């Protein structure tokens, strides 16, 4: 809880007067999830990312703090759930 309060203070200071939307990213858009390819080239997978995990098949799960999303290896993005104050995510192999 203490770390969530610190993150909240950081987010509020970076937003500086923006109107707060309940469904908006909990963290700034500048917090990006980046991928580096075998050739060293980087690309942005998502913005406003608070936490993420990568599965063995290349599937990525991430949260913006208020929702959970899946990025499938074929590039498809899937919204999984909305919930408040999501701090961590992880994929479980089945």
N, C-alpha and C positions, 0 to 999 in steps of 0.2 A: 504494500500500500504506500509506503514511504517513497519508493521509486516512481510509482504512478503519479504521486503528487509532484515530484520533481519534473517528470515529463510534462505534466499539465502546465506547470509554471513556464517551462521552456516553450511549449506550443503557444501559450497565451502571449508571451513576449514577442514571438516571431510573427504572430498574426496582427498585432498592433491595430486594433480597432475594427477588424473585419467582423461582419455579422456572423454570429455563430449559428450553424445549421446542425440540427441533431443528427442528420445522416451524413454529414461531411466527414472527411478524413480527420482522425484525431491528431495526426501529425502533419507538418507542412508538406506540400507537394515536392519540395526540394529533397526530401528523404526518399531517394529512388533505389529500386532494386535493379542492379546492373548485372549483365552477363558478359563474360569475356570468352570469346571463341578460341579455338585452337590456334588461330593465326594472330591472336592478340587483340583483335578488334572488339570493342565494347559496344553494347547496345542496352537501352533502357527497357526493362520488362514491365515495370509499373512505377507509379509515383505515389507518394503519401504512404509509404510502407513502414509499418512499425516493427513487424516480425515476420519471418518466413522460414520455410523448410523445403528441402528438395528430396523427392523420392528417387528410388533406384532406377525408375523408368524415365526420369527427367521431369515428372510432374512437379510443379511448384505450388505450394499452398502459402498464402500470405494474408496478412490482416492490415487494415488501416486504423485499427483500434475500435471501429464500430461495425465492421463486416468482415467476413472471410471469403476469399476467392481462390479458385484453382486456375492455374495456367497449365493446360495440357500440352504434351510434346508436339501436337499438331498445330499449336498456336491459338487454340480456342480458349477463351476466358469464360469461366463459369462462376456466377455468384452463388455462394453456398448458404450463408445465413447472415442476418443482421443481429447484433447484440451490442450492448454498451460495455466499454472498458475491456476489450479483449487484449490481453497482455502478451500471450504466447500462442503459437500454433505448432503442430507437428503432424507429419504423415505417419500412418501405421500401415505396414505391409500386411496384406491378407493372403 
